[in-house]
Amino acid sequence: MSVKYSFIIPFYNSKKYLVRAIKSILKQKKLDIEIILVDDCSSDNSFEVANYFKKKYPFIKIIKNKTNLGVGISRNKALKRANGEFLIFLDSDDELFDNSLTRLSRVIKNKKNVDLIVLKHKKTTYPQTNIKLIQDLNNLNNSPRSFIYYLLKSKLPFADCWFFCVKNNLIRKNNIMFPPSRFGESEFFVLQVLLKIKSFSCNKSFFYKKNDRLNSLNSSVDLNATKSVIINLIYLNNIKRNNMNSYQKKLVEHYIKENLGLINSLLMFRPDKEIALLNNFISRNSKSLKINNITLGKDFFKIFTINSKNRSLKSYKKKIEKKIFEKVENLINKNTNIYLYVTVDS
């Protein structure tokens, strides 16, 4: 049975928040929806919470992972079962504002054949809203070229799948999926969507409430997060660019550059023991990886050449450290104020 909207909600040990997320959808007016809940092998009673709603509402589906696979693979499973004309991604600790779907449906009705609708949101962390993005995009025409040019020029963040509502047919037709990583997986998905859309619009009313939590996966800086960014970089770099125009190629390079900056930062947190583990991780996977069309981060991608001497992650980290110290020293010599942001474990 075809429906208007498919909500995709992966969850892991989210019993405190999952009820609120689901109820925020259920209280929307004129429901024409399905909700696909993906239990990523929770160890609390999150599944029981989800199952309670499934028994009560026939339009709720549950996928239960036998092992913990991560949010990207969990979303991929849901994508295969989604019947909605449009897809909306909701994290298990987030919620919708009242009457969100009614207002979104008006936008879709007024903008026929639209592929993507940017959703206005509020967050509990900085930046707390995307009002400026919505306002600026409303002043553009609805072509993907203008959208991408704006993102490149403004450098406003646009990397999470919950930023937008997207047409399901576009995802299926282009086989757009999330990479098998556990952190930052959304960027690759978002980039693929931006490269394929033919039109977009904006939802001017607040739709999505993002409840970022301390120590959530989004704020992770551990070894697994570092592995994930390496995987994401590989997927980003291997996007075929033969048939792309210049602005699309620039967008791909922008996302690669953003992730290179992230991997450089994450490597600074890794002790030598973990650097060795990451080096082994790269060596084990490099034979099956195709590093093509390298335009950025050549020093980093050289690490994937197994038989080369001194092309290890440890030597790469030392290069990055040297560059950072040189920049700091240069700032000190110029009597520039330096602000340090420090996280402290409780």
ROBADO-827872 format. One record per residue: residue number from 0; x, y, z of N, C-alpha, C in turn. Coordinates in steps of 0.2 Angstrom, whole numbers, plus 5000, padded with zeros to 4 digits. Example, Ala and Ser with C-alpha at 12.3 -4.5 7.8 and 13.67 -1.06 7.14 Angstrom:
NODE,0,5066,4972,5039,5062,4978,5039,5066,4984,5039
NODE,1,5064,4989,5035,5068,4995,5036,5064,5000,5039
This chain:
NODE,0,5004,4994,5000,5000,5000,5000,5004,5006,5000
NODE,1,5003,5011,4995,5007,5017,4995,5005,5022,5000
NODE,2,5010,5025,5003,5008,5031,5008,5012,5037,5006
NODE,3,5011,5042,5009,5014,5049,5007,5021,5049,5010
NODE,4,5022,5047,5016,5028,5048,5020,5030,5042,5023
NODE,5,5037,5040,5023,5040,5035,5026,5045,5038,5031
NODE,6,5043,5037,5038,5048,5039,5043,5053,5033,5045
NODE,7,5059,5035,5045,5064,5030,5046,5068,5032,5053
NODE,8,5067,5027,5058,5070,5029,5064,5074,5023,5067
NODE,9,5080,5023,5066,5085,5018,5069,5085,5019,5076
NODE,10,5086,5014,5081,5087,5016,5088,5091,5010,5091
NODE,11,5095,5013,5096,5099,5008,5100,5099,5010,5108
NODE,12,5096,5006,5112,5095,5008,5119,5092,5015,5120
NODE,13,5086,5016,5117,5083,5023,5117,5077,5023,5120
NODE,14,5076,5019,5125,5069,5018,5129,5067,5025,5132
NODE,15,5072,5029,5134,5070,5035,5137,5067,5041,5132
NODE,16,5069,5040,5126,5067,5045,5121,5062,5042,5115
NODE,17,5062,5036,5114,5059,5033,5108,5051,5035,5108
NODE,18,5048,5034,5114,5041,5036,5115,5040,5043,5113
NODE,19,5044,5047,5115,5043,5054,5113,5043,5055,5105
NODE,20,5048,5052,5102,5049,5053,5095,5043,5050,5091
NODE,21,5041,5044,5093,5035,5041,5090,5029,5045,5091
NODE,22,5028,5047,5097,5021,5051,5098,5021,5058,5094
NODE,23,5027,5060,5093,5027,5067,5089,5025,5066,5082
NODE,24,5026,5060,5080,5023,5058,5073,5016,5057,5073
NODE,25,5014,5053,5078,5007,5050,5079,5002,5056,5080
NODE,26,5004,5061,5083,4999,5067,5084,4999,5072,5078
NODE,27,5002,5070,5073,5001,5074,5067,4994,5073,5064
NODE,28,4992,5078,5061,4985,5078,5058,4985,5075,5051
NODE,29,4980,5071,5049,4979,5068,5043,4984,5063,5041
NODE,30,4985,5058,5045,4991,5054,5044,4990,5050,5038
NODE,31,4995,5050,5034,4996,5046,5028,5003,5044,5028
NODE,32,5005,5039,5032,5012,5038,5034,5013,5030,5035
NODE,33,5019,5029,5036,5022,5023,5039,5028,5025,5043
NODE,34,5029,5021,5048,5035,5022,5052,5039,5015,5053
NODE,35,5045,5016,5050,5049,5010,5050,5055,5011,5056
NODE,36,5054,5007,5061,5058,5007,5067,5064,5001,5066
NODE,37,5070,5003,5067,5075,4998,5066,5079,4997,5073
NODE,38,5078,4992,5076,5081,4990,5082,5088,4988,5081
NODE,39,5093,4992,5083,5100,4990,5081,5103,4986,5087
NODE,40,5100,4980,5089,5102,4975,5094,5102,4979,5101
NODE,41,5097,4982,5103,5097,4986,5109,5097,4981,5115
NODE,42,5100,4983,5120,5101,4978,5126,5096,4981,5132
NODE,43,5093,4986,5131,5088,4988,5136,5081,4986,5133
NODE,44,5075,4989,5135,5069,4987,5133,5066,4991,5128
NODE,45,5071,4994,5124,5068,4998,5118,5064,4994,5113
NODE,46,5066,4988,5112,5062,4984,5107,5055,4983,5110
NODE,47,5054,4982,5116,5047,4981,5119,5043,4988,5118
NODE,48,5046,4993,5119,5043,5000,5118,5041,5000,5110
NODE,49,5045,4999,5106,5043,4999,5099,5038,4994,5097
NODE,50,5038,4988,5100,5033,4983,5098,5026,4985,5101
NODE,51,5026,4988,5107,5020,4991,5109,5016,4995,5104
NODE,52,5020,5000,5101,5017,5004,5096,5015,5000,5090
NODE,53,5019,4995,5088,5018,4991,5082,5011,4987,5083
NODE,54,5010,4985,5088,5004,4981,5090,4998,4986,5089
NODE,55,4999,4992,5091,4993,4997,5091,4992,5000,5085
NODE,56,4997,5001,5081,4996,5004,5074,4999,5000,5068
NODE,57,4994,4998,5064,4996,4994,5058,5001,4997,5053
NODE,58,5002,5003,5053,5007,5007,5049,5014,5007,5052
NODE,59,5015,5004,5057,5022,5004,5060,5025,4997,5059
NODE,60,5031,4997,5056,5035,4991,5055,5041,4991,5060
NODE,61,5044,4985,5061,5050,4985,5065,5055,4980,5062
NODE,62,5061,4982,5061,5066,4978,5059,5071,4977,5065
NODE,63,5073,4971,5066,5077,4969,5072,5083,4966,5070
NODE,64,5089,4970,5071,5096,4968,5069,5098,4962,5074
NODE,65,5101,4957,5072,5103,4952,5076,5110,4954,5080
NODE,66,5114,4958,5076,5120,4961,5079,5119,4969,5079
NODE,67,5123,4972,5082,5124,4979,5082,5128,4981,5075
NODE,68,5124,4985,5070,5127,4986,5064,5128,4993,5063
NODE,69,5126,4998,5067,5127,5005,5066,5121,5008,5062
NODE,70,5120,5014,5063,5114,5018,5061,5114,5018,5053
NODE,71,5120,5018,5049,5120,5018,5042,5117,5012,5039
NODE,72,5119,5006,5041,5117,5000,5038,5109,4999,5041
NODE,73,5108,5001,5047,5101,5001,5049,5096,5005,5045
NODE,74,5098,5011,5043,5094,5015,5038,5094,5012,5031
NODE,75,5099,5009,5029,5099,5005,5022,5093,5000,5022
NODE,76,5093,4996,5028,5088,4991,5028,5081,4994,5028
NODE,77,5080,4999,5031,5073,5003,5031,5072,5006,5024
NODE,78,5077,5008,5021,5076,5011,5014,5073,5006,5009
NODE,79,5075,4999,5010,5073,4994,5006,5065,4992,5007
NODE,80,5063,4994,5013,5056,4992,5014,5051,4998,5014
NODE,81,5054,5004,5013,5050,5010,5013,5045,5011,5007
NODE,82,5039,5012,5008,5034,5013,5003,5032,5020,5001
NODE,83,5034,5024,5005,5032,5031,5005,5034,5035,4999
NODE,84,5030,5040,4997,5032,5044,4991,5038,5048,4993
NODE,85,5038,5050,5000,5044,5054,5002,5047,5051,5008
NODE,86,5053,5052,5010,5057,5049,5015,5058,5055,5020
NODE,87,5057,5053,5027,5060,5058,5032,5063,5054,5037
NODE,88,5069,5056,5039,5074,5052,5044,5073,5056,5050
NODE,89,5071,5052,5055,5071,5055,5062,5075,5051,5067
NODE,90,5079,5054,5070,5083,5050,5075,5079,5049,5081
NODE,91,5081,5044,5085,5076,5041,5090,5076,5046,5096
NODE,92,5080,5051,5097,5080,5055,5103,5077,5062,5100
NODE,93,5075,5063,5094,5072,5069,5091,5064,5069,5091
NODE,94,5062,5074,5088,5054,5074,5088,5052,5080,5082
NODE,95,5046,5079,5081,5043,5084,5076,5039,5089,5080
NODE,96,5039,5095,5077,5034,5100,5079,5027,5099,5077
NODE,97,5022,5102,5081,5015,5100,5080,5013,5103,5073
NODE,98,5009,5100,5069,5007,5102,5063,5012,5102,5057
NODE,99,5018,5099,5059,5023,5099,5054,5021,5096,5047
NODE,100,5018,5090,5047,5016,5087,5041,5011,5090,5037
NODE,101,5007,5094,5040,5002,5098,5037,5005,5103,5032
NODE,102,5010,5107,5036,5013,5112,5032,5018,5109,5027
NODE,103,5021,5104,5028,5025,5101,5023,5021,5099,5017
NODE,104,5016,5096,5018,5011,5094,5012,5009,5100,5008
NODE,105,5008,5105,5011,5007,5111,5007,5012,5113,5003
NODE,106,5019,5113,5005,5024,5114,5001,5025,5110,4995
NODE,107,5024,5103,4997,5025,5098,4991,5019,5099,4986
NODE,108,5013,5101,4988,5007,5102,4984,5009,5108,4979
NODE,109,5012,5114,4982,5013,5120,4978,5019,5119,4974
NODE,110,5024,5115,4976,5030,5114,4971,5029,5107,4968
NODE,111,5026,5106,4963,5025,5099,4960,5031,5096,4958
NODE,112,5032,5090,4958,5038,5086,4956,5044,5088,4959
NODE,113,5044,5091,4965,5050,5093,4969,5053,5087,4972
NODE,114,5060,5086,4971,5064,5081,4974,5066,5081,4981
NODE,115,5067,5087,4983,5070,5088,4990,5067,5094,4993
NODE,116,5065,5094,5000,5062,5099,5003,5067,5100,5010
NODE,117,5070,5106,5010,5074,5108,5016,5070,5109,5022
NODE,118,5071,5106,5027,5067,5106,5033,5069,5111,5038
NODE,119,5065,5116,5040,5067,5121,5045,5068,5117,5052
NODE,120,5073,5118,5056,5074,5115,5062,5077,5119,5068
NODE,121,5076,5116,5074,5079,5119,5080,5083,5114,5083
NODE,122,5089,5116,5086,5094,5112,5089,5095,5114,5096
NODE,123,5097,5109,5100,5099,5111,5107,5107,5113,5107
NODE,124,5110,5112,5102,5117,5114,5101,5118,5119,5096
NODE,125,5124,5122,5095,5126,5127,5090,5127,5124,5083
NODE,126,5125,5126,5078,5120,5132,5077,5113,5130,5079
NODE,127,5109,5134,5082,5103,5131,5085,5097,5131,5080
NODE,128,5098,5134,5074,5093,5134,5069,5096,5135,5062
NODE,129,5092,5133,5057,5095,5134,5050,5090,5140,5047
NODE,130,5088,5145,5051,5084,5150,5048,5087,5154,5042
NODE,131,5094,5155,5043,5097,5159,5038,5098,5155,5031
NODE,132,5099,5148,5032,5099,5144,5026,5092,5144,5023
NODE,133,5087,5144,5026,5080,5144,5023,5079,5150,5020
NODE,134,5080,5156,5023,5079,5162,5021,5083,5163,5014
NODE,135,5089,5161,5014,5094,5162,5008,5091,5158,5002
NODE,136,5090,5152,5004,5088,5147,4999,5081,5150,4995
NODE,137,5077,5153,4999,5070,5155,4997,5071,5161,4992
NODE,138,5077,5164,4992,5079,5169,4987,5082,5167,4981
NODE,139,5083,5160,4980,5086,5157,4974,5081,5154,4970
NODE,140,5083,5152,4964,5078,5148,4960,5079,5141,4963
NODE,141,5075,5137,4961,5075,5130,4964,5079,5125,4960
NODE,142,5084,5127,4956,5089,5123,4953,5094,5120,4957
NODE,143,5096,5114,4956,5102,5111,4960,5108,5115,4960
NODE,144,5109,5118,4954,5116,5122,4953,5116,5128,4958
NODE,145,5110,5132,4959,5110,5137,4963,5111,5135,4970
NODE,146,5108,5129,4972,5108,5127,4979,5116,5125,4980
NODE,147,5119,5121,4976,5126,5119,4977,5131,5125,4977
NODE,148,5130,5130,4973,5134,5136,4973,5133,5139,4980
NODE,149,5127,5140,4982,5126,5143,4989,5130,5139,4994
NODE,150,5129,5133,4994,5132,5129,5000,5140,5130,4999
NODE,151,5143,5130,4993,5150,5131,4993,5152,5138,4995
NODE,152,5148,5143,4993,5150,5149,4995,5149,5151,5002
NODE,153,5143,5149,5005,5142,5150,5012,5145,5146,5017
NODE,154,5147,5140,5015,5150,5135,5019,5145,5133,5026
NODE,155,5139,5134,5025,5134,5132,5030,5134,5125,5030
NODE,156,5133,5122,5036,5133,5114,5037,5127,5112,5033
NODE,157,5128,5106,5029,5122,5103,5026,5125,5096,5025
NODE,158,5125,5092,5031,5128,5085,5030,5124,5080,5034
NODE,159,5118,5081,5036,5114,5076,5040,5107,5075,5036
NODE,160,5106,5068,5036,5100,5066,5032,5093,5069,5035
NODE,161,5093,5071,5041,5087,5074,5044,5086,5081,5042
NODE,162,5091,5084,5038,5090,5091,5036,5084,5092,5031
NODE,163,5082,5086,5028,5078,5087,5022,5073,5081,5022
NODE,164,5068,5082,5018,5063,5077,5016,5065,5075,5008
NODE,165,5065,5069,5006,5068,5068,5000,5063,5063,4996
NODE,166,5062,5063,4990,5058,5059,4986,5061,5052,4986
NODE,167,5057,5047,4987,5059,5040,4988,5061,5037,4981
NODE,168,5058,5039,4976,5060,5037,4969,5067,5039,4967
NODE,169,5069,5045,4969,5075,5047,4968,5081,5043,4971
NODE,170,5079,5041,4977,5084,5036,4981,5084,5029,4977
NODE,171,5078,5027,4976,5078,5020,4972,5081,5020,4965
NODE,172,5080,5025,4962,5082,5025,4955,5090,5026,4954
NODE,173,5093,5029,4959,5100,5030,4959,5104,5026,4964
NODE,174,5100,5021,4967,5103,5017,4972,5107,5020,4977
NODE,175,5104,5025,4980,5108,5029,4985,5107,5026,4992
NODE,176,5113,5025,4995,5113,5021,5001,5118,5025,5006
NODE,177,5118,5022,5012,5123,5025,5017,5129,5020,5017
NODE,178,5135,5023,5018,5141,5018,5019,5141,5014,5025
NODE,179,5145,5009,5026,5144,5005,5032,5149,5007,5037
NODE,180,5148,5014,5039,5152,5017,5044,5147,5018,5050
NODE,181,5150,5020,5056,5146,5021,5062,5146,5028,5064
NODE,182,5149,5033,5060,5150,5040,5062,5151,5044,5056
NODE,183,5147,5049,5055,5148,5054,5050,5145,5050,5043
NODE,184,5141,5045,5044,5139,5041,5038,5134,5045,5033
NODE,185,5131,5050,5036,5126,5054,5033,5128,5058,5027
NODE,186,5135,5061,5028,5137,5065,5023,5138,5062,5016
NODE,187,5140,5056,5016,5140,5052,5009,5133,5052,5006
NODE,188,5128,5050,5010,5121,5050,5008,5119,5056,5005
NODE,189,5120,5062,5009,5118,5068,5008,5121,5071,5001
NODE,190,5127,5070,5000,5131,5072,4994,5128,5068,4988
NODE,191,5126,5062,4989,5123,5058,4983,5117,5061,4981
NODE,192,5113,5063,4986,5106,5066,4985,5107,5073,4981
NODE,193,5111,5077,4984,5112,5083,4981,5115,5083,4973
NODE,194,5118,5078,4972,5121,5077,4965,5116,5075,4960
NODE,195,5110,5072,4963,5105,5069,4959,5098,5073,4958
NODE,196,5097,5078,4963,5091,5081,4963,5090,5086,4957
NODE,197,5084,5087,4954,5082,5091,4949,5079,5097,4951
NODE,198,5076,5097,4957,5073,5103,4960,5073,5103,4968
NODE,199,5072,5108,4971,5071,5108,4978,5067,5114,4980
NODE,200,5064,5113,4987,5060,5119,4990,5062,5119,4997
NODE,201,5059,5124,5001,5060,5124,5008,5054,5124,5012
NODE,202,5054,5121,5018,5048,5122,5022,5050,5127,5027
NODE,203,5046,5133,5027,5047,5139,5031,5045,5138,5038
NODE,204,5041,5133,5040,5039,5133,5047,5043,5127,5050
NODE,205,5044,5128,5057,5048,5124,5060,5045,5117,5060
NODE,206,5050,5112,5058,5048,5105,5057,5051,5100,5062
NODE,207,5057,5101,5063,5061,5096,5066,5065,5099,5072
NODE,208,5064,5095,5078,5067,5097,5084,5073,5092,5086
NODE,209,5079,5095,5085,5085,5090,5086,5087,5091,5094
NODE,210,5087,5085,5097,5089,5085,5104,5096,5082,5105
NODE,211,5101,5086,5104,5108,5083,5104,5109,5082,5112
NODE,212,5112,5076,5113,5114,5074,5120,5121,5073,5121
NODE,213,5124,5075,5127,5131,5074,5128,5133,5067,5128
NODE,214,5139,5066,5125,5141,5059,5124,5137,5055,5119
NODE,215,5134,5058,5115,5130,5054,5109,5135,5053,5104
NODE,216,5133,5049,5099,5138,5046,5094,5140,5052,5090
NODE,217,5136,5058,5089,5138,5063,5085,5144,5067,5088
NODE,218,5145,5066,5095,5150,5070,5098,5156,5065,5099
NODE,219,5156,5059,5096,5162,5054,5098,5168,5056,5095
NODE,220,5174,5055,5098,5180,5056,5096,5185,5050,5097
NODE,221,5182,5044,5097,5185,5038,5099,5188,5034,5093
NODE,222,5191,5029,5094,5194,5025,5089,5189,5023,5083
NODE,223,5183,5021,5085,5178,5018,5080,5176,5024,5076
NODE,224,5176,5030,5079,5174,5036,5075,5179,5038,5070
NODE,225,5186,5037,5072,5191,5038,5067,5191,5033,5061
NODE,226,5190,5027,5063,5189,5022,5058,5183,5023,5053
NODE,227,5178,5026,5056,5172,5028,5052,5174,5033,5047
NODE,228,5177,5038,5049,5179,5044,5045,5183,5041,5039
NODE,229,5188,5037,5040,5192,5034,5035,5188,5030,5030
NODE,230,5183,5026,5032,5178,5023,5028,5174,5028,5024
NODE,231,5172,5033,5027,5168,5039,5023,5172,5042,5018
NODE,232,5179,5043,5020,5183,5046,5015,5184,5042,5009
NODE,233,5185,5036,5010,5186,5031,5004,5180,5031,5000
NODE,234,5174,5031,5003,5167,5031,4999,5167,5038,4995
NODE,235,5168,5043,4998,5168,5050,4995,5173,5050,4989
NODE,236,5179,5048,4990,5184,5049,4985,5183,5044,4979
NODE,237,5179,5039,4980,5178,5034,4975,5171,5036,4971
NODE,238,5168,5041,4972,5162,5043,4968,5165,5045,4961
NODE,239,5161,5042,4956,5163,5043,4949,5161,5050,4947
NODE,240,5166,5053,4945,5166,5060,4943,5166,5062,4935
NODE,241,5166,5056,4931,5167,5057,4924,5162,5061,4921
NODE,242,5155,5060,4923,5150,5064,4920,5147,5070,4924
NODE,243,5151,5072,4928,5149,5078,4932,5151,5084,4929
NODE,244,5147,5090,4930,5150,5096,4928,5154,5099,4934
NODE,245,5157,5105,4932,5162,5108,4937,5159,5109,4944
NODE,246,5153,5112,4945,5150,5113,4951,5149,5107,4955
NODE,247,5147,5102,4952,5146,5095,4955,5153,5092,4958
NODE,248,5158,5093,4954,5165,5091,4956,5167,5095,4962
NODE,249,5166,5101,4962,5168,5105,4967,5164,5103,4974
NODE,250,5158,5101,4973,5154,5099,4979,5157,5093,4982
NODE,251,5159,5088,4978,5162,5082,4980,5169,5084,4984
NODE,252,5173,5088,4981,5179,5090,4984,5178,5093,4990
NODE,253,5173,5097,4991,5171,5101,4997,5170,5096,5003
NODE,254,5166,5090,5001,5165,5085,5006,5171,5081,5008
NODE,255,5175,5080,5003,5181,5076,5005,5186,5081,5009
NODE,256,5186,5087,5008,5190,5092,5012,5188,5092,5019
NODE,257,5181,5093,5020,5178,5093,5026,5180,5087,5030
NODE,258,5180,5081,5027,5182,5075,5031,5189,5074,5032
NODE,259,5193,5077,5027,5200,5077,5029,5202,5081,5035
NODE,260,5199,5086,5035,5200,5091,5041,5198,5087,5048
NODE,261,5192,5083,5047,5190,5079,5053,5195,5074,5055
NODE,262,5197,5070,5050,5202,5064,5051,5208,5067,5054
NODE,263,5211,5073,5052,5217,5076,5055,5216,5077,5062
NODE,264,5210,5080,5064,5208,5082,5071,5208,5075,5075
NODE,265,5204,5070,5072,5203,5064,5076,5210,5061,5077
NODE,266,5215,5061,5073,5221,5058,5073,5225,5061,5079
NODE,267,5224,5067,5081,5227,5070,5086,5225,5067,5093
NODE,268,5220,5064,5093,5217,5061,5100,5220,5054,5100
NODE,269,5223,5051,5095,5225,5044,5095,5232,5043,5098
NODE,270,5232,5039,5103,5239,5037,5105,5242,5032,5100
NODE,271,5249,5031,5101,5253,5027,5096,5250,5020,5095
NODE,272,5247,5017,5101,5244,5010,5101,5238,5010,5096
NODE,273,5234,5015,5096,5228,5015,5092,5230,5017,5085
NODE,274,5235,5021,5084,5238,5023,5077,5240,5016,5074
NODE,275,5243,5012,5078,5245,5005,5075,5239,5001,5073
NODE,276,5234,5001,5077,5228,4998,5075,5225,5000,5069
NODE,277,5225,5007,5068,5222,5010,5062,5226,5009,5056
NODE,278,5233,5008,5057,5237,5007,5051,5236,5000,5049
NODE,279,5235,4995,5054,5233,4988,5052,5226,4988,5048
NODE,280,5221,4992,5051,5215,4992,5048,5215,4994,5041
NODE,281,5219,4999,5039,5220,5002,5032,5223,4996,5028
NODE,282,5228,4993,5031,5232,4988,5027,5227,4982,5025
NODE,283,5223,4980,5030,5219,4974,5029,5214,4976,5023
NODE,284,5212,4982,5023,5206,4984,5018,5209,4987,5011
NODE,285,5215,4989,5011,5217,4992,5005,5217,4989,4999
NODE,286,5218,4982,4999,5218,4978,4993,5211,4978,4989
NODE,287,5206,4979,4993,5199,4979,4990,5196,4986,4989
NODE,288,5201,4991,4990,5199,4998,4990,5202,5001,4983
NODE,289,5198,5004,4980,5200,5008,4974,5201,5015,4975
NODE,290,5207,5017,4976,5208,5025,4977,5209,5028,4970
NODE,291,5204,5031,4968,5204,5034,4961,5203,5041,4961
NODE,292,5205,5045,4956,5203,5052,4955,5205,5056,4961
NODE,293,5211,5055,4963,5213,5058,4969,5215,5066,4968
NODE,294,5211,5070,4970,5212,5077,4969,5214,5081,4976
NODE,295,5212,5078,4981,5214,5081,4988,5217,5076,4992
NODE,296,5220,5078,4997,5223,5074,5003,5227,5069,5000
NODE,297,5232,5070,4995,5236,5065,4992,5240,5062,4998
NODE,298,5243,5065,5002,5247,5062,5008,5243,5057,5012
NODE,299,5237,5059,5013,5233,5054,5017,5231,5048,5012
NODE,300,5229,5048,5006,5228,5043,5002,5234,5038,5000
NODE,301,5240,5041,5000,5246,5037,4999,5246,5032,5004
NODE,302,5243,5033,5010,5244,5027,5015,5241,5021,5013
NODE,303,5237,5021,5008,5234,5015,5005,5238,5011,5000
NODE,304,5244,5014,4999,5249,5010,4995,5253,5006,4999
NODE,305,5251,4999,4999,5254,4995,5004,5262,4994,5004
NODE,306,5265,4993,4998,5272,4992,4998,5276,4998,4998
NODE,307,5274,5004,4999,5278,5010,5000,5281,5011,5007
NODE,308,5287,5013,5007,5290,5014,5013,5288,5021,5016
NODE,309,5288,5021,5023,5286,5027,5027,5280,5031,5025
NODE,310,5275,5027,5022,5268,5029,5021,5264,5027,5026
NODE,311,5265,5027,5032,5261,5025,5037,5257,5031,5040
NODE,312,5252,5029,5044,5248,5034,5047,5252,5038,5053
NODE,313,5256,5034,5056,5261,5038,5061,5265,5043,5058
NODE,314,5268,5042,5052,5271,5048,5049,5267,5053,5046
NODE,315,5261,5051,5044,5256,5056,5042,5254,5060,5048
NODE,316,5253,5057,5054,5251,5061,5060,5256,5066,5062
NODE,317,5263,5064,5061,5268,5068,5063,5268,5075,5058
NODE,318,5267,5073,5052,5266,5079,5047,5261,5084,5049
NODE,319,5255,5081,5051,5250,5086,5053,5251,5090,5060
NODE,320,5254,5086,5064,5257,5089,5071,5262,5095,5069
NODE,321,5266,5094,5065,5271,5099,5063,5268,5105,5060
NODE,322,5263,5104,5055,5259,5109,5052,5255,5113,5058
NODE,323,5252,5110,5062,5249,5113,5068,5253,5118,5072
NODE,324,5259,5115,5074,5264,5119,5078,5266,5125,5074
NODE,325,5267,5124,5068,5270,5129,5064,5265,5135,5063
NODE,326,5258,5133,5063,5253,5138,5063,5252,5142,5069
NODE,327,5253,5138,5075,5252,5141,5081,5258,5146,5083
NODE,328,5264,5143,5081,5270,5147,5082,5270,5154,5078
NODE,329,5267,5153,5072,5266,5159,5067,5261,5164,5071
NODE,330,5256,5162,5074,5251,5166,5077,5254,5169,5083
NODE,331,5258,5165,5087,5261,5168,5093,5266,5174,5091
NODE,332,5270,5173,5085,5275,5178,5083,5271,5184,5081
NODE,333,5265,5184,5079,5261,5189,5077,5257,5192,5082
NODE,334,5258,5190,5089,5254,5192,5095,5247,5192,5094
NODE,335,5245,5186,5091,5238,5185,5090,5235,5181,5096
NODE,336,5229,5183,5098,5225,5179,5103,5224,5172,5101
NODE,337,5225,5168,5105,5224,5160,5104,5219,5158,5109
NODE,338,5213,5155,5107,5208,5152,5111,5208,5145,5111
NODE,339,5208,5142,5117,5208,5134,5117,5202,5132,5120
NODE,340,5199,5127,5116,5193,5124,5118,5195,5117,5121
NODE,341,5193,5115,5127,5195,5109,5130,5189,5105,5133
NODE,342,5189,5099,5131,5184,5094,5134,5187,5090,5140
NODE,343,5184,5090,5145,5186,5086,5151,5182,5080,5153
NODE,344,5184,5075,5153,5180,5069,5155,5178,5069,5162
NODE,345,5172,5068,5163,5169,5068,5170,5171,5062,5174
